[in-house]
Amino acid sequence: MQTFSGLNLIRRAFGGHKGWQPQWRTPEPKAEYDVIIVGAGGHGLACAYYLAKEHGIHNVAVIERGWLGGGNTGRNTTIVRSNYLFDESAALYEHAVKLWEGLSADLNYNVMYSARGVLMLAHNHHDVQSFKRHVHSNRLNGVDNEWLSPEEVKAFCPPLNITSMRYPILGGALQRRGGTARHDAVAWGFARAADSRGVDIIQNCEVTGIRRGPSGAVEGVETSKGFIRAKKVGVSAAGHSSVVMAMAGVRMPLESYPLQALVSEPVKPAFPTVVMSNTIHAYISQSDKGEMVIGAGTDAYTSYSQRGALHVTTHTLDAICELVPQFRRLRMLRNWGGIVDVTPDRSPIIAKTPVPGLYVNCGWGTGGFKATPGSGHVFAHTIAKDEPHPINAPFTIERFRDGFLIDEAAAAAVAH
Ligand SMILES: Cc1cc2nc3c(=O)[nH]c(=O)nc-3n(C[C@H](O)[C@H](O)[C@H](O)COP(=O)(O)OP(=O)(O)OC[C@H]3O[C@@H](n4cnc5c(N)ncnc54)[C@H](O)[C@@H]3O)c2cc1C
């Protein structure tokens, strides 16, 4: 595998940057694999990587109907944090944050994980109570989170307007180890590392069916490049998870909504952290290119349109202008949407399914980027061992039948 050491970069620079190899191959699908993953987003690629690296399963294909990282992985606002309320969620997201901390070294690829802190603003009494509850719960789970007074909020993030607004800032919960990562680099890093371990990444190949044998078990997938056999199929198709799972006759407890984001023109470093406000609904950080990266809310209606309604973004910009009045003069460069798959309790599903050989990783809604390495890691375990890792054991499909919900819908500090 080619390396990106400083020495190598200098050597290539003197050679006009000729001779770099493609970072992954473009193989034709084989007739059969041990495992097929549907969807080359971060989660699917991470799963393939850990299948090869930790479980010695190299005969793996990741099948992607578009281009790798072109789904929600390449469309999100890159916020990473683990300060979720419930024990099950804290364990899952903290597992991911621990992997983020060593991911660039592990993949030998700079994913630009930047622990610049995630600051969640409280604007009313309910917010204060709820966030303090999060702080206590997180600390009991060994997850860093601390309460800041309004003055401490201002000191930590000076551009914020803390008083002269309709809902003044009454404090904030700060997770210092939270932050951002470069989403494309995450997809590329996992893709390169998986490819180098023998995983076939097959782009521009749509899965159109999941074939089951007489016993009901999975036999393989129908694709736009023909039938590909595999006894194990893992679905990591985000906004289209329910569509893909229906191909195997499994009805999922999911709804799909458009979720939007937008970026401003680039400016000099002006915003030091990630700020989230659920109450007035805005979240913002500054990318390393200088753009303000702004997340909006989901549309009110289900849709696969991959672009949301204009009033959703204008509402978010109203909130940003209140929070950071000097940004009123920033011009917005572009906006886009992704399709997010939302479960009734707003927690993901990472599980075996009632169909032997079929596994699913979905329901991440508006917040799965932060989980990418952790999710891929435990999903690989689930597929390799045919049983869940202790961390994802609670994240079953059956919880919606049995009532063991992980109800971050009411408890999460960000609107879904
Ligand atoms: C605007 C926006 C902002 C967000 N902000 C954040 C954030 O700040 N922090 C955070 O943690 N999360 C955020 N998220 C959520 C996060 O992006 C997702 O939860 C996460 O990226 C999901 O990753 P994935 O790999 O499962 O999905 P994806 O990257 O969407 O990958 C799924 C892939 O499956 C492919 N696929 C679908 N159907 C088929 C088929 N039939 N055959 C073959 N391939 C198929 C798709 O083309 C796609 O590439 C945001 C999402 C959006 C849209």
Ligand as a Chemical Component Dictionary entry (heavy atoms), coordinates in Angstrom:
data_LIG
# 
_chem_comp.id                   LIG 
_chem_comp.type                 NON-POLYMER 
_chem_comp.pdbx_formal_charge   0 
_chem_comp.three_letter_code    LIG 
# 
loop_
_chem_comp_atom.comp_id 
_chem_comp_atom.atom_id 
_chem_comp_atom.alt_atom_id 
_chem_comp_atom.type_symbol 
_chem_comp_atom.charge 
_chem_comp_atom.model_Cartn_x 
_chem_comp_atom.model_Cartn_y 
_chem_comp_atom.model_Cartn_z 
_chem_comp_atom.pdbx_ordinal 
LIG C1  C1  C 0 -27.547 17.274 5.930  1  
LIG C2  C2  C 0 -27.107 16.219 6.895  2  
LIG C3  C3  C 0 -26.405 16.594 8.024  3  
LIG C4  C4  C 0 -25.986 15.625 8.945  4  
LIG N1  N1  N 0 -25.202 16.008 9.983  5  
LIG C5  C5  C 0 -24.683 15.058 10.819 6  
LIG C6  C6  C 0 -23.771 15.439 11.842 7  
LIG O1  O1  O 0 -23.392 16.599 11.973 8  
LIG N2  N2  N 0 -23.301 14.469 12.647 9  
LIG C7  C7  C 0 -23.684 13.164 12.531 10 
LIG O2  O2  O 0 -23.254 12.339 13.335 11 
LIG N3  N3  N 0 -24.515 12.771 11.529 12 
LIG C8  C8  C 0 -25.028 13.690 10.681 13 
LIG N4  N4  N 0 -25.872 13.315 9.660  14 
LIG C9  C9  C 0 -26.269 11.896 9.533  15 
LIG C10 C10 C 0 -25.169 11.078 8.872  16 
LIG O3  O3  O 0 -24.746 11.704 7.683  17 
LIG C11 C11 C 0 -25.654 9.670  8.546  18 
LIG O4  O4  O 0 -26.290 9.093  9.678  19 
LIG C12 C12 C 0 -24.481 8.779  8.165  20 
LIG O5  O5  O 0 -23.621 9.409  7.260  21 
LIG C13 C13 C 0 -25.009 7.504  7.560  22 
LIG O6  O6  O 0 -23.926 6.822  6.985  23 
LIG P1  P1  P 0 -24.187 5.572  6.097  24 
LIG O7  O7  O 0 -22.858 5.051  5.693  25 
LIG O8  O8  O 0 -25.097 4.648  6.844  26 
LIG O9  O9  O 0 -25.067 6.126  4.904  27 
LIG P2  P2  P 0 -24.717 6.708  3.465  28 
LIG O10 O10 O 0 -23.454 7.474  3.454  29 
LIG O11 O11 O 0 -25.949 7.387  2.975  30 
LIG O12 O12 O 0 -24.469 5.389  2.634  31 
LIG C14 C14 C 0 -25.511 4.547  2.195  32 
LIG C15 C15 C 0 -25.198 4.199  0.770  33 
LIG O13 O13 O 0 -26.116 3.194  0.338  34 
LIG C16 C16 C 0 -26.270 3.370  -1.040 35 
LIG N5  N5  N 0 -27.457 2.645  -1.490 36 
LIG C17 C17 C 0 -28.756 2.890  -1.200 37 
LIG N6  N6  N 0 -29.554 2.026  -1.839 38 
LIG C18 C18 C 0 -28.733 1.195  -2.538 39 
LIG C19 C19 C 0 -28.967 0.093  -3.430 40 
LIG N7  N7  N 0 -30.188 -0.345 -3.704 41 
LIG N8  N8  N 0 -27.885 -0.527 -3.966 42 
LIG C20 C20 C 0 -26.623 -0.119 -3.705 43 
LIG N9  N9  N 0 -26.365 0.936  -2.897 44 
LIG C21 C21 C 0 -27.400 1.580  -2.310 45 
LIG C22 C22 C 0 -26.388 4.868  -1.204 46 
LIG O14 O14 O 0 -26.116 5.286  -2.531 47 
LIG C23 C23 C 0 -25.361 5.366  -0.188 48 
LIG O15 O15 O 0 -24.111 5.677  -0.765 49 
LIG C24 C24 C 0 -26.311 14.249 8.729  50 
LIG C25 C25 C 0 -27.040 13.875 7.596  51 
LIG C26 C26 C 0 -27.415 14.847 6.660  52 
LIG C27 C27 C 0 -28.167 14.427 5.449  53 
# 
loop_
_chem_comp_bond.comp_id 
_chem_comp_bond.atom_id_1 
_chem_comp_bond.atom_id_2 
_chem_comp_bond.value_order 
_chem_comp_bond.pdbx_ordinal 
LIG C1  C2  SING 1  
LIG C2  C3  SING 2  
LIG C2  C26 DOUB 3  
LIG C3  C4  DOUB 4  
LIG C4  N1  SING 5  
LIG C4  C24 SING 6  
LIG N1  C5  DOUB 7  
LIG C5  C6  SING 8  
LIG C5  C8  SING 9  
LIG C6  O1  DOUB 10 
LIG C6  N2  SING 11 
LIG N2  C7  SING 12 
LIG C7  O2  DOUB 13 
LIG C7  N3  SING 14 
LIG N3  C8  DOUB 15 
LIG C8  N4  SING 16 
LIG N4  C9  SING 17 
LIG N4  C24 SING 18 
LIG C9  C10 SING 19 
LIG C10 O3  SING 20 
LIG C10 C11 SING 21 
LIG C11 O4  SING 22 
LIG C11 C12 SING 23 
LIG C12 O5  SING 24 
LIG C12 C13 SING 25 
LIG C13 O6  SING 26 
LIG O6  P1  SING 27 
LIG P1  O7  DOUB 28 
LIG P1  O8  SING 29 
LIG P1  O9  SING 30 
LIG O9  P2  SING 31 
LIG P2  O10 DOUB 32 
LIG P2  O11 SING 33 
LIG P2  O12 SING 34 
LIG O12 C14 SING 35 
LIG C14 C15 SING 36 
LIG C15 O13 SING 37 
LIG C15 C23 SING 38 
LIG O13 C16 SING 39 
LIG C16 N5  SING 40 
LIG C16 C22 SING 41 
LIG N5  C17 SING 42 
LIG N5  C21 SING 43 
LIG C17 N6  DOUB 44 
LIG N6  C18 SING 45 
LIG C18 C19 SING 46 
LIG C18 C21 DOUB 47 
LIG C19 N7  SING 48 
LIG C19 N8  DOUB 49 
LIG N8  C20 SING 50 
LIG C20 N9  DOUB 51 
LIG N9  C21 SING 52 
LIG C22 O14 SING 53 
LIG C22 C23 SING 54 
LIG C23 O15 SING 55 
LIG C24 C25 DOUB 56 
LIG C25 C26 SING 57 
LIG C26 C27 SING 58 
# 
